[in-house]
Amino acid sequence: MKWPTIVGYIAAISTTVAFIPQLIKSHKTRQTKDISFGMYLLFCFGLLMWTIYGIALKSAPIILANIVTLAMGIYILILKSKHG
Amino acid sequence: MKWPTIVGYIAAISTTVAFIPQLIKSHKTRQTKDISFGMYLLFCFGLLMWTIYGIALKSAPIILANIVTLAMGIYILILKSKHG
């Protein structure tokens, strides 16, 4: 595997896994006041677009990374909607 | 321009612009308690990796989108460090 591919995988894993601590924090504390609803709404829309882009390109890493992040983003958005 | 390219641009713009409402909110309110430090730390690291990946691929859209998001991510991280 060439080094840019490895860096690409590290990048994809990092920006996906990054949402786990936020998800856990928001789930546990039920406190989402300081989180921007607009950010997660637009971010989730963007992730859906990235997923469609990945499908068009038949790129499994793009599809996978974005679907996982999208699922977490939607959950954070639900928590935000519930707890304000 | 082919449709997947257009979708890719919409995706890149959306996931970048998404951080503007969070940045404005955190800057104005100075309240960052509900935001996960770990998320932004890992996310910024990931964005740096995406930027390096973009440089290796000589892809201007990847470099640009990620450098802009990285700058916003670092600023949110600084606000979080200051306001807890």
Backbone of each chain as ProteinMPNN parsed JSONL, in Angstrom:
{"seq_chain_A": "MKWPTIVGYIAAISTTVAFIPQLIKSHKTRQTKDISFGMYLLFCFGLLMWTIYGIALKSAPIILANIVTLAMGIYILILKSKHG", "coords_chain_A": {"N_chain_A": [[0.841, -1.194, 0.0], [0.577, 2.194, -0.882], [2.012, 5.222, 0.589], [0.262, 7.583, 0.554], [-2.283, 6.41, 0.465], [-2.387, 5.075, 2.905], [-2.274, 7.275, 4.64], [-4.685, 8.437, 3.879], [-6.51, 6.505, 4.805], [-6.012, 6.681, 7.571], [-6.879, 9.28, 7.937], [-9.642, 9.065, 7.234], [-10.547, 7.234, 9.189], [-9.968, 8.699, 11.539], [-11.565, 11.105, 11.338], [-14.017, 9.953, 11.434], [-14.185, 8.312, 13.78], [-13.841, 10.354, 15.594], [-16.341, 11.397, 16.302], [-17.375, 9.723, 18.203], [-16.601, 10.278, 21.015], [-18.136, 12.657, 21.347], [-20.729, 11.768, 20.932], [-21.031, 9.905, 23.045], [-20.678, 11.619, 25.239], [-22.878, 13.436, 24.907], [-24.992, 11.637, 25.008], [-24.767, 10.57, 27.588], [-24.754, 12.83, 29.39], [-27.031, 14.202, 28.579], [-27.031, 16.812, 27.936], [-27.094, 19.311, 25.649], [-27.016, 21.904, 24.986], [-24.91, 23.701, 24.217], [-24.199, 22.833, 21.76], [-24.396, 23.261, 18.241], [-27.343, 23.176, 16.435], [-27.747, 23.765, 13.746], [-25.201, 23.257, 12.715], [-24.99, 20.405, 12.9], [-27.143, 19.648, 11.331], [-26.538, 20.613, 8.734], [-24.106, 19.355, 8.456], [-24.823, 16.635, 8.473], [-26.356, 16.549, 6.142], [-24.313, 17.09, 4.312], [-22.735, 14.799, 4.725], [-24.431, 12.859, 3.731], [-24.402, 13.6, 1.056], [-21.683, 13.078, 0.535], [-21.774, 10.32, 0.791], [-23.412, 9.574, -1.368], [-21.748, 10.494, -3.374], [-19.601, 8.73, -2.993], [-20.884, 6.321, -3.676], [-21.381, 6.793, -6.393], [-18.771, 6.853, -7.274], [-18.043, 4.327, -6.748], [-16.581, 3.798, -4.422], [-15.672, 2.108, -1.743], [-14.372, 2.818, 0.801], [-15.048, 5.59, 1.062], [-17.877, 5.491, 1.069], [-18.378, 3.863, 3.346], [-17.037, 5.195, 5.544], [-18.48, 7.592, 5.578], [-21.162, 6.818, 5.909], [-21.141, 5.679, 8.449], [-20.332, 7.897, 10.026], [-22.484, 9.543, 9.43], [-24.629, 8.168, 10.637], [-23.949, 8.517, 13.337], [-23.985, 11.297, 13.475], [-26.713, 11.814, 12.971], [-27.805, 10.689, 15.267], [-26.766, 12.389, 17.275], [-28.009, 14.709, 16.461], [-30.684, 14.011, 16.978], [-30.571, 13.79, 19.78], [-29.958, 16.445, 20.372], [-32.316, 17.674, 19.443], [-34.119, 16.643, 21.263], [-33.151, 17.435, 23.812], [-32.49, 20.08, 23.602]], "CA_chain_A": [[0.0, 0.0, 0.0], [1.366, 3.424, -0.961], [1.822, 6.052, 1.784], [-0.927, 8.443, 0.585], [-3.445, 5.563, 0.774], [-2.353, 4.85, 4.361], [-2.662, 8.567, 5.239], [-6.111, 8.559, 3.584], [-7.238, 5.631, 5.734], [-5.879, 7.281, 8.914], [-7.763, 10.455, 7.889], [-11.039, 8.609, 7.234], [-10.83, 6.637, 10.501], [-9.926, 9.758, 12.56], [-12.718, 12.018, 11.266], [-15.213, 9.163, 11.754], [-14.092, 7.939, 15.201], [-13.903, 11.613, 16.347], [-17.694, 11.69, 16.801], [-17.724, 8.812, 19.307], [-16.62, 10.976, 22.316], [-19.26, 13.616, 21.408], [-21.947, 10.957, 21.044], [-21.059, 9.365, 24.413], [-20.887, 12.757, 26.146], [-24.246, 13.939, 24.765], [-25.896, 10.563, 25.435], [-24.655, 10.427, 29.044], [-25.116, 14.033, 30.14], [-28.309, 14.736, 28.067], [-26.837, 18.259, 27.838], [-26.668, 19.605, 24.277], [-27.259, 23.342, 24.818], [-23.8, 24.407, 23.563], [-24.005, 22.263, 20.426], [-25.181, 23.953, 17.227], [-28.262, 22.351, 15.64], [-27.452, 24.072, 12.347], [-23.984, 22.55, 12.326], [-25.232, 18.974, 12.682], [-28.092, 19.503, 10.224], [-25.787, 20.831, 7.496], [-23.056, 18.331, 8.419], [-25.472, 15.381, 8.08], [-26.678, 16.69, 4.722], [-23.033, 16.942, 3.619], [-22.32, 13.394, 4.802], [-25.3, 12.136, 2.787], [-23.856, 13.921, -0.265], [-20.434, 12.322, 0.43], [-22.136, 8.902, 0.601], [-23.866, 9.471, -2.773], [-20.51, 10.654, -4.163], [-18.884, 7.457, -2.862], [-21.625, 5.313, -4.457], [-21.126, 7.123, -7.801], [-17.371, 6.517, -7.56], [-17.867, 2.936, -6.311], [-15.487, 3.803, -3.451], [-16.114, 1.528, -0.466], [-13.957, 3.595, 1.982], [-15.828, 6.836, 1.148], [-19.245, 5.116, 1.467], [-18.339, 3.319, 4.71], [-16.666, 6.241, 6.503], [-19.521, 8.612, 5.659], [-22.401, 6.233, 6.441], [-20.939, 5.522, 9.9], [-20.363, 9.242, 10.598], [-23.861, 10.022, 9.261], [-25.444, 7.528, 11.683], [-23.618, 9.187, 14.604], [-24.462, 12.672, 13.34], [-28.182, 11.799, 13.12], [-28.096, 10.42, 16.685], [-26.458, 13.634, 18.001], [-29.087, 15.62, 16.052], [-31.884, 13.578, 17.722], [-30.34, 14.191, 21.179], [-30.07, 17.915, 20.378], [-33.739, 17.997, 19.288], [-34.815, 16.242, 22.491], [-32.68, 18.114, 25.025], [-32.381, 21.523, 23.325]], "C_chain_A": [[0.884, 1.255, 0.0], [1.051, 4.348, 0.216], [0.616, 6.994, 1.729], [-2.203, 7.659, 0.931], [-3.539, 5.322, 2.272], [-2.805, 6.127, 5.084], [-4.172, 8.79, 5.042], [-6.963, 7.724, 4.532], [-7.188, 6.177, 7.162], [-6.829, 8.483, 9.019], [-9.221, 10.038, 8.029], [-11.436, 8.048, 8.595], [-10.914, 7.737, 11.571], [-11.167, 10.633, 12.534], [-14.037, 11.273, 11.522], [-15.269, 8.89, 13.254], [-14.237, 9.177, 16.109], [-15.275, 11.854, 16.978], [-18.122, 10.781, 17.952], [-17.696, 9.541, 20.665], [-17.768, 11.978, 22.456], [-20.577, 12.878, 21.638], [-22.107, 10.439, 22.474], [-21.381, 10.481, 25.409], [-22.344, 13.234, 26.119], [-25.268, 12.917, 25.254], [-25.938, 10.472, 26.965], [-25.21, 11.627, 29.789], [-26.519, 14.546, 29.791], [-28.252, 16.269, 27.978], [-26.303, 18.569, 26.437], [-26.822, 21.097, 23.941], [-26.187, 24.049, 23.977], [-23.506, 23.905, 22.152], [-24.92, 22.984, 19.443], [-26.018, 22.967, 16.416], [-27.958, 22.52, 14.15], [-26.219, 23.354, 11.842], [-24.287, 21.092, 11.993], [-26.201, 18.719, 11.533], [-27.348, 19.587, 8.886], [-24.716, 19.75, 7.329], [-23.639, 16.993, 7.95], [-25.863, 15.398, 6.607], [-25.411, 16.474, 3.888], [-22.555, 15.491, 3.598], [-23.147, 12.519, 3.861], [-24.798, 12.362, 1.357], [-22.546, 13.156, -0.504], [-20.714, 10.846, 0.162], [-22.571, 8.666, -0.841], [-22.659, 9.573, -3.714], [-19.701, 9.357, -4.163], [-19.528, 6.344, -3.667], [-21.346, 5.52, -5.951], [-19.714, 6.701, -8.214], [-17.045, 5.049, -7.256], [-16.681, 2.818, -5.329], [-15.99, 3.35, -2.086], [-15.643, 2.343, 0.749], [-14.756, 4.878, 2.161], [-17.242, 6.534, 1.646], [-19.267, 4.753, 2.957], [-18.099, 4.409, 5.75], [-17.82, 7.22, 6.689], [-20.846, 8.086, 6.197], [-22.299, 6.1, 7.96], [-21.025, 6.89, 10.588], [-21.784, 9.816, 10.533], [-24.769, 9.454, 10.354], [-25.208, 8.213, 13.029], [-24.136, 10.624, 14.609], [-25.968, 12.767, 13.545], [-28.545, 11.571, 14.593], [-27.848, 11.67, 17.542], [-27.555, 14.679, 17.707], [-30.388, 15.295, 16.794], [-31.752, 14.013, 19.189], [-30.507, 15.702, 21.334], [-31.544, 18.343, 20.297], [-34.507, 17.713, 20.573], [-34.455, 17.136, 23.681], [-32.423, 19.612, 24.843], [-31.001, 22.106, 23.51]], "O_chain_A": [[1.823, 1.359, 0.789], [-0.039, 4.278, 0.784], [-0.018, 7.203, 2.763], [-3.092, 8.178, 1.606], [-4.626, 5.358, 2.847], [-3.608, 6.073, 6.015], [-4.851, 9.278, 5.946], [-8.006, 8.175, 5.004], [-8.188, 6.145, 7.879], [-7.489, 8.683, 10.038], [-9.953, 10.594, 8.849], [-12.519, 8.341, 9.102], [-11.814, 7.718, 12.41], [-11.768, 10.886, 13.578], [-15.059, 11.902, 11.795], [-16.262, 9.193, 13.916], [-14.696, 9.067, 17.246], [-15.371, 12.442, 18.055], [-19.131, 11.048, 18.606], [-18.67, 9.445, 21.412], [-18.319, 12.14, 23.545], [-21.42, 13.305, 22.427], [-23.193, 10.525, 23.049], [-22.224, 10.327, 26.292], [-22.966, 13.415, 27.166], [-26.286, 13.281, 25.842], [-27.005, 10.318, 27.558], [-26.026, 11.483, 30.699], [-27.138, 15.242, 30.595], [-29.285, 16.936, 27.947], [-25.203, 18.149, 26.078], [-26.767, 21.496, 22.778], [-26.505, 24.887, 23.132], [-22.677, 24.47, 21.439], [-26.072, 23.284, 19.759], [-25.488, 22.047, 15.793], [-27.918, 21.548, 13.396], [-26.176, 22.897, 10.7], [-23.893, 20.596, 10.937], [-26.101, 17.705, 10.842], [-27.516, 18.73, 8.019], [-24.449, 19.289, 6.219], [-23.033, 16.3, 7.133], [-25.723, 14.396, 5.906], [-25.435, 15.764, 2.883], [-22.039, 15.011, 2.589], [-22.638, 11.566, 3.271], [-24.772, 11.435, 0.548], [-22.314, 12.647, -1.6], [-19.991, 10.196, -0.594], [-22.161, 7.69, -1.469], [-22.558, 8.848, -4.704], [-19.182, 8.938, -5.198], [-18.837, 5.522, -4.27], [-21.106, 4.561, -6.684], [-19.485, 6.254, -9.338], [-15.924, 4.591, -7.476], [-15.893, 1.875, -5.395], [-16.646, 4.105, -1.367], [-16.439, 2.551, 1.664], [-15.112, 5.228, 3.286], [-17.754, 7.222, 2.53], [-20.077, 5.275, 3.722], [-18.854, 4.538, 6.713], [-18.114, 7.635, 7.81], [-21.577, 8.817, 6.865], [-23.262, 6.377, 8.675], [-21.703, 7.033, 11.606], [-22.232, 10.489, 11.461], [-25.583, 10.178, 10.927], [-26.154, 8.461, 13.777], [-24.656, 11.106, 15.615], [-26.452, 13.683, 14.21], [-29.48, 12.186, 15.105], [-28.639, 11.973, 18.436], [-27.967, 15.428, 18.593], [-31.114, 16.205, 17.194], [-32.701, 14.538, 19.772], [-31.114, 16.178, 22.293], [-31.967, 19.262, 20.999], [-35.429, 18.446, 20.931], [-35.323, 17.543, 24.453], [-32.17, 20.326, 25.813], [-30.804, 23.304, 23.304]]}, "seq_chain_B": "MKWPTIVGYIAAISTTVAFIPQLIKSHKTRQTKDISFGMYLLFCFGLLMWTIYGIALKSAPIILANIVTLAMGIYILILKSKHG", "coords_chain_B": {"N_chain_B": [[-19.502, 19.516, -16.461], [-19.556, 16.466, -14.699], [-22.286, 14.728, -12.993], [-21.537, 13.331, -10.526], [-19.293, 14.789, -9.72], [-20.356, 17.304, -9.217], [-22.021, 16.658, -7.057], [-20.018, 15.906, -5.272], [-18.722, 18.37, -4.853], [-20.843, 19.795, -3.647], [-21.046, 18.255, -1.349], [-18.475, 18.664, -0.148], [-18.521, 21.448, 0.292], [-20.755, 21.628, 2.025], [-20.019, 20.072, 4.356], [-17.938, 21.598, 5.205], [-18.842, 24.301, 5.512], [-20.71, 23.777, 7.468], [-19.502, 24.006, 9.995], [-19.464, 26.683, 10.576], [-21.902, 27.777, 11.879], [-21.528, 26.555, 14.433], [-19.085, 27.609, 15.257], [-19.696, 30.379, 15.387], [-21.713, 30.315, 17.352], [-20.299, 29.275, 19.618], [-18.331, 31.207, 19.861], [-19.807, 33.528, 20.401], [-21.458, 32.889, 22.687], [-19.606, 31.922, 24.489], [-19.827, 29.546, 25.726], [-18.996, 26.291, 26.112], [-19.275, 23.893, 27.288], [-20.839, 21.552, 26.699], [-19.668, 20.559, 24.483], [-17.494, 18.145, 23.051], [-14.137, 17.847, 23.886], [-12.348, 15.876, 23.098], [-13.5, 14.997, 20.709], [-13.093, 17.225, 18.951], [-10.335, 17.383, 19.004], [-9.454, 14.94, 17.892], [-10.782, 15.126, 15.491], [-9.601, 17.385, 14.309], [-7.003, 16.414, 13.993], [-7.562, 14.392, 12.135], [-8.444, 15.984, 9.99], [-6.099, 17.273, 9.343], [-4.665, 15.095, 8.406], [-6.273, 14.499, 6.155], [-5.691, 16.778, 4.676], [-2.961, 16.437, 4.123], [-3.208, 14.118, 2.631], [-4.636, 15.164, 0.445], [-2.672, 16.879, -0.577], [-0.759, 15.024, -1.375], [-2.197, 13.795, -3.377], [-2.441, 15.863, -5.068], [-4.863, 17.301, -5.092], [-6.77, 19.988, -5.303], [-9.47, 20.677, -4.369], [-9.787, 18.9, -2.134], [-7.642, 19.662, -0.472], [-8.241, 22.406, 0.005], [-10.92, 22.401, 1.13], [-10.432, 20.949, 3.47], [-8.423, 22.375, 4.814], [-9.71, 24.77, 5.408], [-11.811, 23.845, 7.069], [-10.231, 22.758, 9.07], [-8.998, 25.067, 10.158], [-11.261, 26.254, 11.345], [-11.974, 24.243, 13.123], [-9.741, 24.204, 14.842], [-10.042, 26.714, 16.003], [-12.471, 26.384, 17.418], [-11.586, 24.445, 19.167], [-9.714, 25.925, 20.64], [-11.463, 27.765, 21.87], [-12.931, 25.959, 23.417], [-10.877, 25.048, 25.109], [-10.365, 27.384, 26.519], [-12.844, 28.077, 27.721], [-13.869, 25.796, 28.834]], "CA_chain_B": [[-19.147, 18.806, -15.223], [-20.42, 15.296, -14.475], [-23.088, 14.879, -11.758], [-20.87, 12.99, -9.265], [-18.383, 15.886, -9.366], [-21.204, 18.347, -8.615], [-22.395, 16.13, -5.73], [-18.788, 15.98, -4.478], [-18.529, 19.773, -4.462], [-21.899, 20.121, -2.669], [-20.636, 17.548, -0.125], [-17.305, 19.345, 0.417], [-18.96, 22.764, 0.78], [-21.662, 21.429, 3.164], [-19.324, 19.613, 5.571], [-17.036, 22.681, 5.619], [-19.687, 25.419, 5.958], [-21.424, 23.29, 8.666], [-18.854, 24.407, 11.248], [-19.648, 28.123, 10.81], [-22.843, 28.053, 12.984], [-20.955, 26.146, 15.729], [-18.042, 28.586, 15.569], [-20.373, 31.624, 15.787], [-22.391, 30.045, 18.625], [-19.299, 29.137, 20.685], [-17.646, 32.492, 19.984], [-20.74, 34.489, 21.0], [-21.934, 32.51, 24.023], [-18.468, 31.511, 25.33], [-20.263, 28.343, 26.441], [-18.552, 25.128, 25.334], [-19.342, 22.765, 28.226], [-21.442, 20.357, 26.114], [-18.865, 20.14, 23.328], [-16.447, 17.199, 23.429], [-12.765, 18.218, 23.537], [-11.789, 14.709, 22.388], [-14.017, 14.996, 19.344], [-12.424, 18.239, 18.124], [-8.911, 17.051, 18.928], [-9.316, 13.842, 16.925], [-11.306, 15.625, 14.22], [-8.556, 18.252, 13.737], [-5.933, 15.517, 13.549], [-8.068, 13.774, 10.911], [-8.469, 16.998, 8.927], [-4.692, 17.457, 8.958], [-4.347, 13.919, 7.582], [-6.968, 14.709, 4.873], [-4.953, 17.818, 3.948], [-1.74, 15.775, 3.616], [-3.706, 13.216, 1.57], [-4.946, 16.04, -0.686], [-1.398, 17.352, -1.132], [-0.169, 13.856, -2.062], [-3.007, 13.535, -4.584], [-2.513, 17.142, -5.799], [-6.276, 17.617, -5.249], [-7.08, 21.307, -4.732], [-10.697, 20.704, -3.538], [-9.551, 18.194, -0.86], [-6.754, 20.515, 0.336], [-8.955, 23.629, 0.374], [-12.035, 22.089, 2.036], [-9.951, 20.472, 4.765], [-7.668, 23.436, 5.494], [-10.7, 25.72, 5.937], [-12.464, 23.175, 8.207], [-9.199, 22.634, 10.115], [-8.867, 26.375, 10.806], [-12.432, 26.432, 12.202], [-11.872, 23.229, 14.177], [-8.721, 24.669, 15.801], [-10.611, 27.843, 16.75], [-13.442, 25.811, 18.364], [-10.747, 23.765, 20.163], [-9.16, 26.994, 21.485], [-12.588, 28.254, 22.689], [-13.211, 24.884, 24.383], [-9.775, 25.06, 26.083], [-10.492, 28.596, 27.329], [-14.101, 28.184, 28.459], [-14.129, 24.506, 29.49]], "C_chain_B": [[-20.106, 17.639, -14.994], [-21.113, 15.395, -13.115], [-22.36, 14.416, -10.483], [-19.919, 14.087, -8.782], [-19.155, 17.001, -8.674], [-21.607, 17.934, -7.198], [-21.2, 16.218, -4.778], [-18.513, 17.395, -3.988], [-19.564, 20.205, -3.421], [-21.537, 19.505, -1.308], [-19.517, 18.307, 0.587], [-17.69, 20.693, 1.017], [-19.819, 22.603, 2.043], [-20.92, 21.056, 4.445], [-18.295, 20.647, 6.064], [-17.839, 23.813, 6.263], [-20.427, 25.066, 7.256], [-20.826, 23.814, 9.968], [-19.003, 25.899, 11.557], [-20.673, 28.392, 11.926], [-22.31, 27.646, 14.366], [-19.913, 27.16, 16.197], [-18.672, 29.888, 16.076], [-21.005, 31.456, 17.162], [-21.387, 30.026, 19.786], [-18.575, 30.454, 20.944], [-18.523, 33.496, 20.743], [-21.05, 34.157, 22.45], [-20.793, 32.257, 25.003], [-18.837, 30.295, 26.181], [-19.884, 27.13, 25.595], [-18.581, 23.837, 26.155], [-19.82, 21.462, 27.564], [-20.688, 19.816, 24.905], [-17.754, 19.215, 23.813], [-15.076, 17.656, 22.93], [-12.123, 17.112, 22.693], [-12.233, 14.653, 20.939], [-13.224, 15.965, 18.475], [-10.931, 17.981, 17.971], [-8.668, 16.004, 17.838], [-9.748, 14.301, 15.531], [-10.257, 16.502, 13.526], [-7.373, 17.435, 13.236], [-6.321, 14.863, 12.212], [-8.063, 14.735, 9.732], [-7.06, 17.297, 8.423], [-4.247, 16.309, 8.048], [-5.0, 14.023, 6.202], [-6.227, 15.729, 4.016], [-3.686, 17.225, 3.331], [-2.098, 14.836, 2.459], [-4.006, 14.011, 0.294], [-3.692, 16.544, -1.376], [-0.744, 16.231, -1.944], [-0.879, 13.578, -3.384], [-3.062, 14.758, -5.506], [-3.967, 17.532, -6.085], [-6.613, 18.915, -4.524], [-8.364, 21.31, -3.894], [-10.502, 20.027, -2.181], [-8.702, 19.064, 0.067], [-7.542, 21.701, 0.891], [-10.046, 23.373, 1.421], [-11.514, 21.736, 3.423], [-9.15, 21.516, 5.529], [-8.634, 24.447, 6.123], [-11.386, 25.119, 7.168], [-11.496, 23.048, 9.376], [-9.044, 23.944, 10.891], [-10.038, 26.62, 11.772], [-12.394, 25.461, 13.378], [-10.881, 23.642, 15.258], [-9.284, 25.817, 16.639], [-11.63, 27.353, 17.79], [-12.692, 25.118, 19.511], [-10.139, 24.774, 21.145], [-10.251, 27.531, 22.424], [-12.913, 27.247, 23.79], [-12.142, 24.872, 25.483], [-9.906, 26.241, 27.046], [-11.703, 28.556, 28.259], [-14.549, 26.881, 29.127], [-15.433, 23.842, 29.11]], "O_chain_B": [[-21.322, 17.803, -15.086], [-20.613, 16.049, -12.2], [-22.537, 15.043, -9.439], [-19.759, 14.289, -7.579], [-18.695, 17.574, -7.686], [-21.549, 18.733, -6.263], [-21.361, 16.567, -3.608], [-18.115, 17.593, -2.84], [-19.236, 20.881, -2.447], [-21.696, 20.136, -0.263], [-19.605, 18.563, 1.788], [-17.246, 21.044, 2.11], [-19.643, 23.339, 3.013], [-21.158, 21.649, 5.497], [-17.839, 20.576, 7.205], [-17.567, 24.23, 7.389], [-20.735, 25.952, 8.053], [-21.551, 24.044, 10.936], [-18.705, 26.334, 12.669], [-20.371, 29.155, 12.843], [-22.602, 28.311, 15.36], [-19.862, 27.521, 17.373], [-18.229, 30.438, 17.084], [-20.868, 32.317, 18.031], [-21.598, 30.679, 20.808], [-18.246, 30.783, 22.084], [-18.041, 34.219, 21.615], [-20.93, 35.004, 23.335], [-20.984, 32.363, 26.215], [-18.233, 30.05, 27.225], [-20.393, 26.96, 24.487], [-17.993, 22.826, 25.771], [-19.274, 20.393, 27.835], [-21.02, 18.758, 24.371], [-17.143, 19.46, 24.853], [-14.864, 17.833, 21.73], [-11.444, 17.385, 21.703], [-11.454, 14.31, 20.051], [-12.741, 15.599, 17.403], [-10.334, 18.313, 16.947], [-7.798, 16.164, 16.982], [-9.154, 13.913, 14.524], [-10.043, 16.388, 12.319], [-6.809, 17.728, 12.181], [-5.514, 14.792, 11.285], [-7.721, 14.354, 8.612], [-6.851, 17.542, 7.234], [-3.549, 16.519, 7.056], [-4.38, 13.683, 5.194], [-6.135, 15.583, 2.797], [-3.375, 17.476, 2.167], [-1.394, 14.768, 1.451], [-3.667, 13.576, -0.806], [-3.64, 16.631, -2.603], [-0.244, 16.453, -3.047], [-0.26, 13.183, -4.371], [-3.651, 14.704, -6.586], [-4.28, 18.029, -7.167], [-6.728, 18.946, -3.299], [-8.368, 21.887, -2.806], [-11.002, 20.527, -1.173], [-9.006, 19.19, 1.253], [-7.516, 21.968, 2.092], [-10.094, 24.034, 2.458], [-12.075, 22.163, 4.432], [-9.188, 21.546, 6.759], [-8.403, 24.921, 7.235], [-11.53, 25.791, 8.19], [-11.886, 23.208, 10.532], [-8.967, 23.941, 12.12], [-9.84, 27.126, 12.876], [-12.745, 25.825, 14.5], [-11.14, 23.457, 16.447], [-9.037, 25.888, 17.843], [-11.65, 27.851, 18.916], [-13.103, 25.192, 20.669], [-10.06, 24.504, 22.344], [-10.011, 27.729, 23.615], [-13.14, 27.62, 24.941], [-12.467, 24.704, 26.659], [-9.601, 26.122, 28.232], [-11.617, 28.942, 29.424], [-15.507, 26.877, 29.9], [-15.741, 22.758, 29.606]]}, "name": "protein", "num_of_chains": 2, "seq": "MKWPTIVGYIAAISTTVAFIPQLIKSHKTRQTKDISFGMYLLFCFGLLMWTIYGIALKSAPIILANIVTLAMGIYILILKSKHGMKWPTIVGYIAAISTTVAFIPQLIKSHKTRQTKDISFGMYLLFCFGLLMWTIYGIALKSAPIILANIVTLAMGIYILILKSKHG"}
